[in-house]
Every structure is written in structure tokens, then in C-alpha cells.
Amino acid sequence: MNKSIIILGSGRSGTSFLSNLLHSNGVYAGSCTPGTMESIRVREINESYLSKNFQAETRSKTPYGILPDEEIKVDEEFQEHAKTYMEEMDATGGQWWDNSTSWWMMKDPRSTLLHDMWVKHFDVLIGVFRNPEEVANSYVELLGVYYPDDKEKAYDVMLDYWKRFNQSLLYTFENSDKEKYLLDFNADVEKQTKKMFRNLGINLVNYTYDKNKKHQNSTTSTEIKVYEKLKSMRNLI
């Protein structure tokens, strides 16, 4: 039996760590970008939708576009693209010789915003969130080149993206009755991931996380309601 996992969360929050960890322990991922383990086909679908509807432009000041305050309802054309992708992945994900569960996963942070066309197809949801200050600072390091004379503006834009992504993450977790796990990247990551793997029944043979490599730039907890609510919903600690 094939079972599927979707990883949700904003970029720079630990989603790449988690997707690489799952993959290194036998979870199939299909064709992905190196390093970040983002599904190439899903990126194409998501980028196309955000570009068409919200002026998103990769490698720009607004890579995810100008997003609405309300949750996004995806049109039928793109719903069909998502459905086709799921059918293809379920067919190629394989099945173990002894008929035990064969896991496959999908990760692209944009799917958090576009949860309307993705979440319903998956068996398990895994959300990852991280301190907003750290995420915004990490994005500025990555995308600050597009704001050469105004790093403060870059920080504000990236912090707004953090809020919008995590609004959708929170919405999804509050409104889905699927099996779901919410990982706090600022808490004990090893403890949380080990518990998650046990619950999923996936053997954690390779553990590759080095907490010393994660840069934590924030000194205080940012008072953002979405962040505080996500912390209250953690279920792996």
C-alpha cells in the first residue's frame, strides 16, 4: 500500500531538513531539486498559478507575488494538474515486495499557500515552523540582492511572507482531520523527529541533523499571534 506525506511550511523554516531526512530513510520523492528536495513538477504547477494570479516572479523582490489576505481557492484547471500529479506519483512510488507500506512525499513551500489543491490528496500532513525573525533574516541573506539599498524593506517583505505562509499552515492544521504533525524548528528537533518517525512506522536509520549549523539570530520571541498559536498546537514535544 502506498501512503503519501505532504510537508508544509514557509521556506527557510526547516522543510528541506525534514524532506532530506525522510528521503534518506527510504521515503520516495520523485524528481526533486538538489539540496532543497522540492518536487520539480509541483514547483512548476505552483509557480505557474502564483504567477498567473498574484504576479509572483521567482528571483525577484516578490517571489511569491502579492498575496490576498484570505485563503486561496484554486480554480478547476489547476485542481486537475494536482490530481494528475498525484495519480502519477502513486503509480510510480512503488510498493514493497512484502506488501508493507511504501511511503512517498512531496515538498514545495508554495503548496502551503495553495493547500486548497494539494492537502486533500495526502494521507499525512507534516508542518514545520520556525521563529519569524530567524526566517525573515535568513530570507534577507538569500534574497537581499534584490533590495540592494533597503535591507529594512527586504526584512519587512519577508516577515510579511512568513505571516502569510504560516497563516495558511495554521488554517490547514485547524481545518484538516487527517493525520498531522507540527514540528517546531526552534525546539528539540531530534526528539520531535524521532517521535514522528515512530508514529509513522518509518525506521529512522540515518539521522543527519546538526543543530550547530542552524543560525539562530533572534534573541526574543516575536509577538505574532500566528506564531504563538502554532506553538500552542505542537504535538511532537
C-alpha positions as CSV (number, residue, x, y, z in Angstrom):
1,M,0.0,0.0,0.0
2,N,1.3,3.5,-0.9
3,K,0.9,6.2,1.6
4,S,1.7,9.9,1.0
5,I,3.2,12.7,3.0
6,I,3.0,16.4,2.3
7,I,5.4,18.8,4.0
8,L,4.1,22.3,4.7
9,G,5.7,25.5,5.9
10,S,7.4,28.6,4.7
11,G,10.8,28.5,3.1
12,R,13.8,28.8,5.5
13,S,11.9,27.0,8.2
14,G,13.3,23.5,8.2
15,T,11.3,21.9,5.5
16,S,14.4,21.0,3.5
17,F,15.9,19.3,6.5
18,L,12.8,17.3,7.0
19,S,12.4,16.3,3.3
20,N,16.0,15.2,3.2
21,L,15.7,13.2,6.4
22,L,12.6,11.4,5.1
23,H,14.3,10.7,1.8
24,S,17.5,9.4,3.4
25,N,15.4,6.9,5.3
26,G,13.6,5.4,2.4
27,V,10.7,7.7,1.5
28,Y,10.3,8.2,-2.2
29,A,10.3,11.7,-3.5
30,G,10.4,11.5,-7.3
31,S,12.2,14.2,-9.4
32,C,13.3,16.9,-7.0
33,T,15.6,19.9,-6.8
34,P,19.1,19.1,-5.3
35,G,19.5,20.1,-1.7
36,T,16.1,21.5,-1.1
37,M,14.3,18.4,-2.2
38,E,11.4,20.3,-3.8
39,S,9.3,18.4,-6.3
40,I,10.1,19.8,-9.8
41,R,6.7,19.2,-11.2
42,V,4.9,20.6,-8.2
43,R,7.1,23.7,-8.3
44,E,6.1,24.2,-11.9
45,I,2.4,24.0,-11.1
46,N,2.6,26.2,-8.1
47,E,4.8,28.8,-9.7
48,S,2.6,29.0,-12.7
49,Y,-0.5,29.5,-10.5
50,L,1.1,32.2,-8.4
51,S,2.5,34.0,-11.5
52,K,-0.9,33.9,-13.3
53,N,-2.9,35.1,-10.4
54,F,-0.7,37.0,-8.0
55,Q,2.2,38.4,-10.0
56,A,4.7,36.1,-8.5
57,E,8.2,36.2,-10.1
58,T,10.9,33.9,-9.0
59,R,14.2,35.6,-8.3
60,S,12.6,39.0,-7.7
61,K,11.6,41.2,-4.8
62,T,8.3,39.4,-4.6
63,P,9.0,35.7,-5.4
64,Y,5.6,34.6,-4.1
65,G,3.6,37.5,-5.5
66,I,1.1,39.9,-3.9
67,L,-0.9,37.6,-1.9
68,P,-4.6,38.0,-0.7
69,D,-5.4,38.2,3.0
70,E,-7.9,35.4,2.6
71,E,-7.1,31.7,1.9
72,I,-6.7,30.9,-1.8
73,K,-9.3,28.9,-3.6
74,V,-7.7,27.2,-6.6
75,D,-9.5,27.0,-10.0
76,E,-10.5,23.8,-11.6
77,E,-7.7,23.8,-14.3
78,F,-5.0,23.7,-11.6
79,Q,-7.0,21.3,-9.4
80,E,-6.7,18.9,-12.3
81,H,-3.0,19.4,-12.6
82,A,-2.6,18.5,-8.9
83,K,-4.8,15.4,-9.3
84,T,-2.8,14.2,-12.3
85,Y,0.5,14.6,-10.4
86,M,-0.9,12.6,-7.5
87,E,-2.0,9.8,-9.8
88,E,1.4,9.6,-11.5
89,M,3.3,9.6,-8.2
90,D,1.1,7.0,-6.6
91,A,1.7,4.8,-9.7
92,T,5.5,5.3,-9.7
93,G,6.1,5.4,-5.9
94,G,6.4,1.6,-5.9
95,Q,5.4,-1.0,-3.4
96,W,7.5,-3.2,-1.1
97,W,7.8,-6.8,-2.1
98,D,6.1,-7.9,1.1
99,N,3.1,-5.6,0.7
100,S,4.1,-3.4,3.6
101,T,3.5,0.3,3.4
102,S,5.6,2.2,0.9
103,W,5.8,5.9,1.7
104,W,6.3,8.8,-0.7
105,M,6.4,12.5,-0.1
106,M,6.0,15.9,-1.7
107,K,7.5,19.2,-0.6
108,D,7.3,22.7,-2.1
109,P,6.7,25.6,0.3
110,R,4.3,27.2,-2.1
111,S,1.9,24.3,-1.5
112,T,1.3,25.8,1.9
113,L,-0.3,28.8,0.3
114,L,-2.1,26.6,-2.3
115,H,-3.3,24.0,0.2
116,D,-6.7,24.0,-1.5
117,M,-5.4,21.9,-4.4
118,W,-3.0,19.7,-2.5
119,V,-3.8,18.7,1.1
120,K,-6.9,16.7,0.3
121,H,-4.9,14.2,-1.7
122,F,-2.4,13.3,1.0
123,D,-2.6,10.8,3.9
124,V,-0.3,12.6,6.3
125,L,0.4,16.3,6.8
126,I,3.7,17.5,8.4
127,G,4.0,21.2,9.1
128,V,7.3,22.9,10.1
129,F,7.5,26.3,11.6
130,R,10.4,28.5,12.8
131,N,10.8,31.8,14.7
132,P,9.7,34.6,12.3
133,E,12.7,36.8,12.9
134,E,15.1,34.0,12.0
135,V,13.1,33.2,8.9
136,A,13.0,36.8,7.8
137,N,16.7,37.3,8.4
138,S,17.5,34.1,6.5
139,Y,15.4,35.3,3.6
140,V,17.2,38.7,3.6
141,E,20.5,36.9,3.3
142,L,19.2,34.8,0.4
143,L,17.1,37.5,-1.5
144,G,18.6,40.7,-0.2
145,V,20.4,41.2,-3.5
146,Y,17.0,42.3,-4.9
147,Y,16.9,45.1,-2.3
148,P,20.5,46.5,-2.6
149,D,19.7,49.8,-0.9
150,D,17.0,48.9,1.5
151,K,17.5,45.9,3.7
152,E,14.9,47.1,6.2
153,K,12.3,46.9,3.4
154,A,13.5,43.4,2.5
155,Y,13.1,42.3,6.1
156,D,9.5,43.7,6.2
157,V,8.6,42.0,3.0
158,M,10.0,38.6,4.1
159,L,8.4,38.9,7.5
160,D,5.0,39.5,5.8
161,Y,5.6,36.4,3.7
162,W,6.3,34.5,6.9
163,K,3.0,35.7,8.4
164,R,1.1,34.8,5.2
165,F,2.6,31.3,4.8
166,N,2.1,30.4,8.5
167,Q,-1.5,31.8,8.4
168,S,-2.2,29.1,5.8
169,L,-0.2,26.5,7.7
170,L,-2.3,27.3,10.8
171,Y,-5.6,27.3,8.8
172,T,-4.7,23.8,7.3
173,F,-4.0,22.3,10.7
174,E,-7.1,23.7,12.2
175,N,-9.3,22.5,9.4
176,S,-8.0,19.1,8.5
177,D,-8.9,15.8,10.2
178,K,-6.0,13.9,8.6
179,E,-3.1,12.5,10.5
180,K,-0.9,15.5,11.1
181,Y,2.3,16.5,12.9
182,L,3.5,20.0,13.7
183,L,7.3,20.4,14.2
184,D,8.8,23.4,16.0
185,F,12.2,24.0,14.4
186,N,13.3,26.1,17.5
187,A,12.6,23.2,19.9
188,D,14.3,19.9,20.3
189,V,14.4,18.8,16.6
190,E,15.9,15.3,17.2
191,K,13.3,14.5,19.9
192,Q,10.4,15.6,17.7
193,T,11.6,13.8,14.5
194,K,12.2,10.6,16.4
195,K,8.7,10.7,17.8
196,M,7.2,11.4,14.3
197,F,9.1,8.5,12.7
198,R,7.9,6.2,15.4
199,N,4.3,7.3,14.9
200,L,4.5,6.9,11.1
201,G,6.2,3.5,11.4
202,I,9.2,4.6,9.4
203,N,12.6,3.3,10.6
204,L,14.9,6.2,11.4
205,V,18.3,4.7,10.4
206,N,20.0,7.8,9.2
207,Y,19.8,10.9,11.3
208,T,21.7,13.8,9.7
209,Y,20.8,17.0,11.6
210,D,23.5,19.1,13.2
211,K,21.9,21.7,15.4
212,N,25.1,23.7,15.5
213,K,24.7,24.5,11.8
214,K,21.3,26.3,12.3
215,H,21.8,30.0,12.8
216,Q,19.5,31.5,15.4
217,N,19.5,35.3,15.1
218,S,16.6,36.1,17.3
219,T,17.1,36.9,21.0
220,T,13.4,37.2,21.9
221,S,10.2,35.6,20.9
222,T,8.4,37.8,18.3
223,E,4.9,38.6,19.5
224,I,3.0,37.4,16.4
225,K,-0.3,35.8,17.1
226,V,0.1,33.1,14.4
227,Y,3.5,32.1,15.9
228,E,2.1,31.8,19.4
229,K,-0.9,29.8,18.2
230,L,1.4,27.4,16.2
231,K,3.5,26.9,19.3
232,S,0.3,26.0,21.3
233,M,-0.6,23.4,18.7
234,R,2.8,21.5,18.6
235,N,2.1,17.8,19.0
236,L,5.6,16.3,18.9
237,I,7.0,17.7,22.2
